[in-house]
Amino acid sequence: MATGGVAVFLAWRLVALGRMSIWPALTPVMAAAGIVSVATGTLALSANVAVGLAAVAGLGAGVLLYLATAAFVLIVRRWHVFDRHVAEIYDQRRGLSLGLALLLAAAVNATGEELFWRGLWQSRLAVTIGWPAGALVTWAAYILANMASASLPIIAGAVVGGLVWGALALWTHGVLAPLLCHALWTALMLAFPPGGPGSLGRRGG
């Protein structure tokens, strides 16, 4: 678990330093972390809530989180530094089709993150320190790993998104709801960027 967390931290540092883009840096790490998490055989889809209810709740939460994020971004992008960081994130998609970006970001990165953080980390910690404490420790570790990005929207997403996904895992005792929420939120943020695609090329000062 610690090795995976360090790998995520280092991958974000490579992105922050301009050595690599998100795709070659984060995608292999999250794919590997997700595969290893599933291979442990300890992940549960939804041990505390019916699978159908967990799925609906996860998708609904994904839509609500997108709407809240879009509203927040539209307001905060008046801050030029934040606006520049948002544009830099979307610039990472340059050269990729929307379909490929959705596949990598939602199906690989977001899924791998949830399998690793909420699936493996949170459930393993829950065994030793209980679900509430496990959720808090996982949330803190997730924020710390994402702080290496030095990107304000990435860190904000880790704080707010991590809280939502951790809460879904805490409620369901499983990874299905947070995984669907995270994947749908990511897909919506890519397909329908706040402010529209025409606003993403700006650079703040």
N, C-alpha and C positions, 0 to 999 in steps of 0.2 A: 504493500500500500504506500509506504513512504517513498519507495523507488518511483512509483508512478507519479506521485505528487511532485517530486523533484524534476522528473522528466517534463511534466507540464510547465513548471516554472522556467526551466531552461529553454524550452521551446518558445515560450513567450518572450524571453530575453533576446533570443535570436531575431525574433520579429521586431522587437522594440529597437534593437541596434541596427536594423536594416540589413542584416545578413541574409535573411530568408523571408519569404512571404508566409502568410498564414497556412497556405495549402501544403507546401512541402515540410513546414515546421510542425504544425499542430496535427494535421490529418493522420500521418503515420503513428504519431504518439497516441492519439485518441482511439484510433482503430485497434492498435495493439492493446491498449488498456481495456477497451471494451471486450476484446476477445479473451484476454486473460481473466477478466472478471466473470464472464460466462463460464469459462472452463473450470472455475472453482466449484461449480455446481451448487453454490449456496444462495444464489439470487432468487428472490420470489417476485412474481408478478404483482400480486396483491393479496397478502395473507390475511389482512384484517377487514377488507371490503370486497364485495362481489366484483369480479373482473369487469363486467359490463359497466357497472357504476363507476369504477375507477377509470375506465377508458373515457367515458362521457365527461367525467369531472376533469380529467387531464386535458382533453380537447377544448372544453369550455374555458378552463383556466388559461390555455394557450391563447385563445382569442382575446380574453380580457387583459392578459398581460401585454399583448401586442397593442391594444388600444391605449392602455395606460402608458406604455413606453413611447408610442408615437406622440401622444399629447405632451409627455415630458420632454422629448427630444425637440419638438417644434418650439417649445418655450425656451429651453436651455440653449438652443443653437444660436440665440442672440448673443451669447457669450462666445467671442471669436475663437478662443482656444478650444472650447468644446466643439464648436462647429468644424474647426480644422481637423480635430481628431475623428469626428464622424466621417468627414470626407475621406480621410486616410483609410479608414476601415473599408469603405465601399470601393475605394481605388484598388483594394486587394483583389477585387473581382475582375479587374481589367484583363482582357484576353480570354476569359472564360464565358461560355454561354450560360444563360440563366439556368438551363436544365442541369448542366454539370455543376454549377455553383450550388444549386439546391441539393444535388446528390451528395456532394462533399460536405457541405455545411450542416444540413439537416439529418441526412441518413447516416453519415459517418461521424462527424465531429460532435453534434449534439447527442446522438445516440451513444457514442462512446463515452462522452462525459457523464451521462446519466447512469450507464451501466457501471462505470468506475466509481463516481462520487456518491450518488444516492444508492446505487445497487450494492457495491462492495464496501466502500468506506462506512456509510451510515449504518448498514445492517450489521457489519462486523463490530463496530463500536457499540451498537445497541445491545449486543450480547453481553458485553462487559460492563458498560456504564449506563445502560438503559436507553430507550429511544429518544426521549427529550434531550438528554445530554449528548447522545450520539449525533443528533441533528445539529446541535449548536457547534460541536467540535468540527463536524464535517463542513458546515457553513463557513467557519473561520478559516479552515485549511483551504477551502475552495477560493475564498477571497484572496488569501495570501498568494496562492499560485497564480491567480489572474492579475494581481498587482504588478507582477513582473512585466506585463505588457506596457506599463507606463501610459496606458490609453484611458482617458477619463470615461468614455462610454463603455469600454470593456469592463472596467472596474465597477461602474455603476450597475451594469448588467449582472455582474457577479454578486453584488450586494443584494439587489432586489430580486433578480431571477433566482439566485441561490436560495434566498429565503422562501420563495414560492415553491420551488422544486423540493426543497428540504421538508417543507410543511406537507406537501402532498405525499412524500415518502413516509413521513411520520404518521400521517392519518391512515394510509393504506397498508403500511408495513411492506411496501413493495416498490418496484421500479417502474411499473407500467404507466401510472398516472404522470409522474414527473418526466418520463421519457417522451410521452406523447405531447405534453405541454411544451417542453423544450424544443422538440423537433418542429412542431407547428409554429411556435413563436419565431423560431429562426427562419423558417420558410416564408412566413409573412413579412418579416423584416427585410428579406432579400427581394421578394416579389413586389412588395408595396412599400418601398422606403419612405419614411416620414418626410413630407415636403415634396415627394415626387422625385423621379430620377433626374429631372433637370436641375434640381438644387444641389446635387451631390458633387458637382465639380468645383464648387467654390472653395476658396482657401481663405481662412481667417488670418488675422494678423496677431 
